[in-house]
Amino acid sequence: MTTTRDGTDPAAGTPAPAAGPPPDDQASEPLTSGLPQLFRLLGTVVAPTTLLTSLLFYFGWAHAYYFYDWFGVNSTLLGLTTRDYVQRAADGLFIPMMVVACAGLLALWAHSLLRARLAQGPPPWLLRLVLGIAAVGLVLAVGGFWSVFAATPLRRRLYGTAAPLSLALGVLLLVYAVHQWRSLRVGRRAAGPAWGRVAEWGAVFVLVGLSLFWAASNYSVAVGRQRARQMVLELPGEPGVVLFSERSLSLVAPGVREVRCRDPQAGYRFRYDGLKLLPQAGDQYLLLPSTWSRRDGVAILIPRNDSLRLELIPASARATARSPTC
């Protein structure tokens, strides 16, 4: 049977049906339906830049607090600035962000392969795969959620990040399995009204976001402590510090020696040897004895002012350093 250029059937005199989009009940709704509305809603509540700065500040604070706590110093005494905290946050977030990015990339590749296979017609084993993903997600989500209220083995794994990562991954796997199940069994992703999709993704965003926040916070704490232990091991190779002062500071610590200047006209009449300087200590000098140990060591906190002067001596030059005079 042929038709004319205007799409009519010459035999019947009626228009031939034209090809068009499938009915609405056969349309496939995107997996991320509802996310744009959620992001617009979040953008009206808090600015992204403000949220990012607040998160970096918190992670940097956790890193700094537990770094200096290793030496028995409360970081709130050091006068660290927002810039100091943000810089420290990079140390605690570098590996988590790299791992999340790699995992996200692998997940996108796997989803693309699955969609390509579905385009050829869903095989019988695909339903079993979706059910397996849902089962794994349920186990991970329950284990991570239970760790919020009880001291499970997950809370002690991977620097305390196993429990929150288990919860985040479990929730994502469950959501993905539910959406794929809707697609395979119903023929479309019947997600319901728009407000339902926004509420669904809002709950997912809260659970996954808080889980990642929990994991990054625990990792920042672990990195702060690890950097402190590394600093102690490298302390012998750090430059030595000679502290000069106009007046006696009465420093009493193992290995620290006070030398009084014999010249009455000297600007700095007291000298202290046997010290090491910790970096980035805000508006304070944070000094450690060269023989510092966590068991019996003390940290010396001195405000920066014009009555003090520091001389830094490379560790390799200690043997040829000048005599202890002013």
C-alpha positions in Angstrom: 0.0 0.0 0.0 1.3 3.4 -1.0 0.6 6.9 0.3 0.7 10.3 -1.3 3.1 13.1 -0.3 0.4 14.6 2.1 0.2 11.3 4.0 -3.2 10.2 2.7 -4.2 6.7 1.6 -5.3 6.9 -2.0 -7.6 3.9 -1.6 -9.4 5.0 1.5 -8.9 8.7 1.3 -7.8 9.0 5.0 -4.5 10.2 6.4 -2.0 7.5 7.2 -0.8 7.3 10.8 2.4 9.2 11.3 5.3 8.1 13.4 5.5 10.0 16.7 6.7 9.8 20.3 5.6 6.8 22.3 2.7 7.2 24.7 3.4 8.7 28.1 2.9 5.3 29.8 5.8 3.9 27.9 8.2 6.8 28.4 11.3 6.2 30.3 11.9 8.6 33.1 15.6 9.5 33.8 17.2 8.0 36.9 18.1 11.4 38.2 14.5 12.8 37.8 13.9 15.1 40.7 17.5 16.1 41.3 17.4 19.4 39.5 14.5 20.5 41.6 16.3 19.4 44.8 19.5 21.3 43.8 17.5 24.5 43.2 15.8 24.1 46.5 19.1 23.6 48.3 20.6 26.6 46.5 17.9 28.9 47.9 18.6 27.7 51.4 22.4 28.0 51.5 24.9 29.3 49.0 27.3 26.6 47.7 30.4 28.7 48.4 29.3 29.2 52.0 28.6 25.5 52.4 31.9 24.5 50.9 33.9 26.9 53.0 32.1 25.7 56.2 32.9 22.1 55.4 36.6 22.9 54.7 36.8 24.9 57.9 35.4 22.0 59.9 37.6 19.3 58.4 40.6 21.6 58.8 39.7 22.2 62.4 39.4 18.4 63.1 42.8 17.9 61.4 44.5 20.7 63.4 42.9 19.9 66.7 44.1 16.3 66.8 47.5 17.1 65.3 48.3 19.5 68.2 46.5 17.4 70.7 49.1 14.7 70.1 51.6 17.1 71.6 49.3 18.0 74.5 48.4 21.4 73.1 44.8 22.7 72.6 44.7 24.2 69.1 42.3 26.9 70.2 45.2 28.6 72.0 47.2 29.0 68.8 45.1 31.6 67.1 44.8 29.7 63.8 42.9 31.6 61.1 40.3 30.3 58.7 43.0 30.2 56.0 45.0 27.9 58.2 42.1 25.5 58.7 41.2 25.5 55.0 44.8 24.7 54.1 44.8 21.8 56.5 41.5 20.5 55.2 43.2 19.7 51.8 45.5 17.3 53.6 42.6 15.4 55.1 40.3 15.5 52.0 42.8 14.7 49.2 42.5 10.9 49.3 38.7 10.8 50.1 37.9 13.0 47.2 40.1 11.0 44.9 38.5 7.7 46.0 35.0 9.1 45.6 35.8 10.4 42.1 37.3 7.1 41.0 34.3 5.2 42.5 31.8 7.5 40.8 33.6 7.1 37.4 33.5 3.3 37.7 29.8 3.5 38.7 29.0 5.6 35.6 30.8 3.1 33.3 29.0 0.2 34.8 25.6 2.0 34.4 26.4 2.7 30.8 27.2 -0.9 30.1 23.9 -2.0 31.8 21.8 0.5 29.8 23.4 -0.7 26.6 22.5 -4.3 27.5 18.9 -3.2 28.4 18.6 -1.6 25.0 19.0 -5.1 23.4 16.3 -6.5 25.6 16.5 -7.4 29.3 18.0 -10.9 29.7 16.5 -13.3 32.3 19.4 -13.0 34.6 19.2 -9.2 34.9 16.4 -9.4 37.5 18.5 -11.6 39.6 21.4 -9.1 39.3 19.1 -6.3 40.4 17.9 -8.3 43.4 21.5 -9.1 44.3 22.4 -5.4 44.2 19.5 -4.7 46.4 20.5 -7.4 48.9 24.1 -6.1 49.1 22.9 -2.6 49.5 20.5 -3.6 52.3 23.2 -5.4 54.2 25.6 -2.5 53.8 23.0 0.1 54.8 21.8 -1.8 57.8 25.4 -2.4 59.0 26.4 1.3 58.6 23.1 2.5 60.2 23.5 0.2 63.1 27.1 1.5 63.7 25.5 4.9 64.5 24.0 3.5 67.7 26.4 0.7 68.6 30.1 0.0 68.6 30.3 -2.4 65.7 33.5 -3.7 64.1 32.8 -1.4 61.2 33.5 1.6 63.4 37.1 0.5 63.9 38.0 -0.2 60.2 39.7 2.1 57.7 40.4 4.9 60.2 36.8 4.9 61.3 35.4 5.4 57.7 34.1 1.8 57.1 30.8 2.4 58.9 29.8 5.7 57.1 31.0 4.5 53.8 29.0 1.3 54.2 25.9 3.4 54.9 26.4 5.7 51.9 27.2 2.9 49.5 24.3 0.8 50.8 21.8 3.6 50.3 23.1 4.3 46.8 22.9 0.6 45.8 19.3 0.3 47.2 18.2 3.4 45.3 19.8 2.2 42.1 18.2 -1.3 42.4 14.8 0.1 43.1 14.9 2.3 40.0 16.1 -0.5 37.8 13.4 -2.8 39.2 10.8 -0.3 38.3 12.2 -0.1 34.8 12.3 -3.8 34.3 9.0 -4.8 35.9 6.8 -1.9 35.0 8.3 -0.9 31.7 9.0 2.7 33.0 10.3 4.4 36.2 7.0 5.2 37.8 8.4 7.6 40.3 5.1 9.3 41.1 4.5 13.1 41.4 7.2 15.7 41.3 7.2 16.4 45.0 7.6 12.6 45.7 10.7 12.5 43.5 12.2 15.5 45.3 11.4 14.0 48.7 13.0 10.7 47.7 16.2 12.3 46.4 16.2 14.7 49.4 16.3 11.7 51.8 19.0 10.1 49.7 21.0 13.3 49.7 20.7 13.6 53.5 21.7 10.0 54.2 24.6 9.9 51.7 25.8 13.5 52.5 25.9 12.9 56.3 27.6 9.6 55.8 30.3 11.1 53.6 30.6 14.0 56.1 31.1 11.4 58.9 33.7 9.5 56.9 35.7 12.6 55.9 35.6 13.9 59.5 37.0 10.6 60.9 39.6 10.5 58.2 40.7 14.1 58.9 41.1 13.2 62.6 43.2 10.1 61.6 45.4 12.1 59.2 46.0 14.8 61.9 47.2 12.1 64.3 49.3 10.4 61.7 51.0 13.7 60.7 51.8 14.3 64.4 53.4 10.8 64.7 55.3 11.4 61.5 56.5 14.8 62.9 57.8 13.1 66.0 59.8 10.5 64.0 61.3 13.3 61.8 62.0 15.6 64.7 65.8 14.7 64.9 66.2 15.8 61.3 64.3 19.1 61.7 66.3 22.4 62.0 67.3 23.3 65.6 66.0 26.5 67.1 67.9 28.9 69.3 65.6 31.2 71.2 66.8 34.6 72.3 64.9 36.7 74.8 65.2 40.0 76.5 64.3 38.5 79.9 64.5 35.1 81.4 61.7 32.8 80.4 62.5 30.2 83.0 62.1 27.4 80.5 62.4 24.0 82.2 62.3 21.0 79.9 64.5 18.0 79.2 67.5 18.9 77.0 66.7 22.7 77.0 69.5 24.9 78.4 69.4 28.5 79.4 72.5 30.6 78.8 72.8 34.2 80.3 74.6 36.7 78.1 77.7 38.3 79.7 77.5 41.5 77.7 75.3 44.0 79.7 74.6 45.9 76.5 73.2 43.0 74.6 69.6 43.4 73.4 68.8 39.7 74.1 70.4 38.6 77.3 69.0 35.1 77.5 69.6 32.2 75.1 67.8 28.8 75.0 69.2 25.8 73.1 67.8 22.3 72.4 64.5 23.3 70.9 62.5 22.4 67.7 59.8 24.5 66.1 56.4 23.1 65.1 55.1 24.6 61.8 52.0 26.7 61.4 51.3 27.6 65.0 49.1 30.6 64.4 50.4 33.7 66.3 52.3 31.6 68.8 55.7 29.9 68.8 55.1 26.3 69.5 58.4 24.7 70.6 59.4 21.2 71.5 62.6 19.9 73.2 64.8 18.1 70.8 64.4 14.9 72.8 60.6 15.2 73.0 58.6 12.0 73.6 54.9 11.6 74.1 55.5 9.8 77.4 57.3 12.6 79.3 57.7 15.5 76.8 56.4 19.0 77.2 55.4 21.6 74.6 56.3 25.2 75.0 53.9 27.9 73.8 55.3 31.4 73.6 53.4 34.4 72.1 55.2 36.1 69.2 56.6 39.6 70.1 59.5 41.9 69.6 61.2 40.7 72.8 62.0 37.3 71.2 64.3 36.3 68.4 64.7 32.9 66.7 67.7 31.4 65.0 67.2 28.3 62.9 70.1 25.9 62.5 70.0 23.0 60.0 70.2 19.6 61.6 73.4 18.8 59.6 75.1 21.9 61.1 74.5 21.0 64.8 78.0 19.7 65.2 79.6 22.9 63.9 77.2 25.3 65.5 78.7 28.2 67.4 79.3 28.0 71.1 76.4 28.8 73.4 76.9 32.5 73.8 74.8 35.6 73.2 
